[in-house]
């Protein structure tokens, strides 16, 4: 059941983290990267800054990898793994949860040694290791979720509310209004340990995170949650949930 909870809650969380209605960019203007609600831990967006802060190369770009990018980890904490492109610019982020803490998971989680990993890209993964990524002042131009065992297996996350028309996305109950995406989050049942994670009371999902008409039936049975907010703007503290 854990894999079903993860899949539904991930997209529900992604559907909530949007800009204020008076800010209406046509394309992403993501200017910063941070994680964890209430802590808002800033993350490096270029490889030189990452190295200076103690991040170390975990796995380089390679055709044998299931993901795209040069992967860096800080002090062995796989709760946040950063993916940098051929030129050293941030290109994606991964969350690796120990199998011993969370049990069996299915796609979009990928088995990677003793952990399950979920991956998001801030640009087309096909360009990350080739040096062909379009030049931009921002950290990304599109959000992709990897859904299979190869980096080419992805789904593009709609940037603007109007792009959701005719899709299977449904509105959640957290934000009263939104226009363009500026963050997302990982959610799974269970209790994984890291200072990068949050452990909210599962009742939060029952009380207002979902609308009653589209609330997953498994929500009332949840006993513990492991979550992580990922923010793509300079003012993550303004992204409040009204529940």
FENFENFEN-V903573 format. One record per residue. PHI is phi as a letter, one per 40 degrees, with the letter a starting at -180 (none if undefined). OMEGA is omega in whole degrees, 0 to 359 (* if undefined). NEAR is the number of other ideal C-beta (glycine too) atoms within 10 Angstrom. Layout:
BEGIN
phi & omega & near
PHI & OMEGA & NEAR
PHI & OMEGA & NEAR
END
This chain:
BEGIN
phi & omega & near
none & 182 & 11
d & 184 & 17
c & 178 & 18
c & 178 & 14
c & 181 & 21
d & 186 & 25
c & 181 & 20
c & 183 & 18
c & 179 & 24
c & 181 & 21
c & 175 & 20
c & 178 & 23
c & 179 & 22
d & 184 & 23
c & 183 & 21
c & 193 & 21
c & 185 & 23
b & 181 & 21
c & 174 & 22
c & 189 & 14
c & 181 & 13
c & 176 & 7
b & 190 & 12
b & 178 & 11
c & 177 & 14
c & 179 & 8
b & 182 & 12
d & 174 & 22
b & 182 & 18
c & 190 & 23
b & 182 & 15
a & 180 & 16
b & 178 & 24
a & 181 & 18
b & 170 & 24
g & 179 & 21
d & 178 & 17
g & 176 & 8
c & 179 & 13
f & 181 & 15
c & 180 & 13
c & 180 & 14
b & 179 & 20
c & 181 & 19
b & 171 & 21
a & 190 & 15
c & 180 & 19
c & 176 & 10
c & 179 & 13
c & 180 & 22
c & 180 & 14
c & 181 & 10
c & 176 & 12
h & 177 & 11
c & 182 & 21
b & 180 & 12
c & 180 & 13
c & 178 & 16
a & 181 & 16
c & 173 & 11
d & 179 & 18
a & 182 & 10
c & 182 & 5
c & 180 & 5
c & 175 & 16
c & 180 & 15
b & 178 & 24
b & 176 & 29
h & 170 & 26
c & 188 & 22
c & 179 & 24
b & 182 & 22
b & 178 & 20
b & 175 & 19
f & 176 & 7
g & 182 & 7
c & 184 & 14
c & 177 & 22
c & 173 & 23
b & 174 & 24
b & 185 & 24
c & 178 & 23
b & 179 & 25
b & 182 & 26
c & 183 & 26
d & 183 & 17
c & 176 & 12
g & 179 & 15
c & 179 & 18
d & 184 & 24
b & 181 & 26
a & 182 & 25
a & 178 & 23
b & 173 & 25
b & 179 & 26
b & 182 & 25
b & 180 & 26
c & 179 & 16
c & 181 & 16
c & 182 & 9
c & 191 & 15
b & 180 & 20
g & 183 & 14
c & 177 & 11
b & 178 & 24
b & 180 & 13
d & 19 & 15
c & 175 & 22
c & 180 & 27
b & 177 & 22
c & 183 & 15
a & 183 & 18
g & 182 & 10
c & 181 & 10
b & 169 & 22
b & 186 & 26
b & 174 & 21
b & 191 & 23
b & 172 & 27
b & 178 & 22
b & 178 & 28
c & 178 & 27
a & 180 & 24
c & 183 & 20
c & 180 & 24
c & 183 & 14
c & 191 & 16
c & 184 & 26
c & 183 & 23
c & 184 & 11
g & 183 & 10
b & 180 & 11
c & 179 & 21
c & 180 & 8
c & 180 & 6
a & 176 & 15
c & 183 & 6
c & 185 & 16
c & 179 & 19
a & 180 & 24
b & 180 & 16
a & 180 & 15
b & 179 & 24
b & 171 & 21
b & 177 & 18
c & 187 & 26
b & 182 & 16
a & 188 & 13
c & 175 & 12
b & 182 & 14
c & 177 & 22
c & 178 & 11
c & 183 & 16
b & 170 & 22
b & 180 & 12
c & 180 & 12
c & 180 & 18
d & 181 & 17
c & 184 & 20
b & 181 & 17
d & 184 & 19
c & 180 & 9
c & 181 & 14
c & 182 & 14
d & 178 & 8
g & 178 & 6
b & 178 & 8
c & 177 & 6
c & 177 & 16
b & 182 & 14
c & 176 & 16
c & 184 & 22
b & 189 & 20
c & 183 & 22
b & 180 & 19
c & 181 & 7
a & 177 & 11
a & 182 & 20
b & 184 & 17
b & 187 & 21
c & 176 & 22
b & 178 & 25
i & 178 & 22
a & 181 & 22
a & 174 & 21
b & 179 & 25
b & 173 & 24
a & 173 & 28
c & 179 & 22
h & 186 & 19
b & 177 & 13
c & 187 & 24
b & 172 & 13
a & 175 & 18
c & 178 & 10
c & 182 & 19
c & 172 & 21
b & 179 & 18
b & 181 & 13
c & 174 & 14
c & 180 & 11
d & 179 & 17
c & 178 & 13
d & 178 & 14
c & 181 & 24
c & 190 & 14
c & 185 & 11
a & 182 & 15
c & 176 & 22
b & 169 & 22
c & 186 & 12
d & 184 & 8
c & 184 & 8
b & 180 & 12
c & 178 & 18
d & 184 & 15
c & 183 & 8
c & 186 & 15
d & 183 & 16
c & 183 & 11
c & 182 & 10
c & 180 & 19
b & 181 & 8
a & 180 & 13
b & 168 & 22
b & 183 & 23
b & 175 & 20
a & 174 & 24
c & 175 & 23
b & 185 & 22
b & 184 & 26
b & 180 & 24
b & 185 & 19
c & 183 & 14
b & 184 & 11
c & 181 & 24
c & 177 & 11
c & 181 & 11
c & 185 & 22
c & 178 & 9
b & 185 & 16
c & 175 & 9
b & * & 13
END
